Amino acid sequence: MQCAIVSRAGQVLARGKLILDREENGEMRLNLKTNGGKIIRGGIVDADGDLKNASEELFQQCYATWQMTGLTLSVTIR
């Protein structure tokens, strides 16, 4: 599944993929790995598999990375 982080103006800031990484304590973390190799760390996935909190943390980290609000995550499933 490929994805892109897109600015409010429509500029693609990064392309990459969403990945789940297992933490040392066994919890799963939602991350974005850009095609350039940068990892943007999201939050921990809830025990029931809910991605809401994990994705909110990921978007906070995207804001910290690009210093922009109004970012969109566009996902392409092939």
Residue pairs with C-beta under 8 A, 6 or more apart in sequence:
1 17
1 18
1 75
1 76
1 77
1 78
2 15
2 16
2 17
2 75
2 76
2 78
3 15
3 16
3 17
3 18
3 32
3 73
3 74
3 75
3 76
4 12
4 13
4 14
4 15
4 16
4 73
4 74
4 76
5 12
5 13
5 14
5 15
5 16
5 32
5 62
5 66
5 71
5 72
5 73
5 74
6 12
6 13
6 71
6 72
6 73
6 74
7 13
7 66
7 68
7 70
7 71
7 72
8 68
8 69
8 70
8 71
8 72
13 66
13 68
13 71
14 32
14 34
14 35
14 36
14 38
15 34
15 35
16 32
16 33
16 34
16 35
16 36
16 38
17 32
17 33
18 30
18 31
18 32
18 75
19 30
19 31
19 32
19 33
20 28
20 29
20 30
20 31
20 45
21 28
21 29
21 31
22 28
22 29
23 29
23 44
27 44
27 45
28 44
28 45
29 41
29 42
29 43
29 44
29 45
29 54
30 42
30 43
30 45
30 51
30 54
30 55
30 57
30 58
31 39
31 40
31 41
31 42
31 58
32 39
32 40
32 42
32 58
32 62
33 39
33 40
34 40
40 58
40 61
40 62
40 65
41 57
41 58
41 61
42 54
42 55
42 57
42 58
42 61
43 53
43 54
43 55
43 56
43 57
43 58
44 53
44 54
44 57
45 51
45 54
46 52
46 53
46 54
59 71
59 73
62 71
63 69
63 71
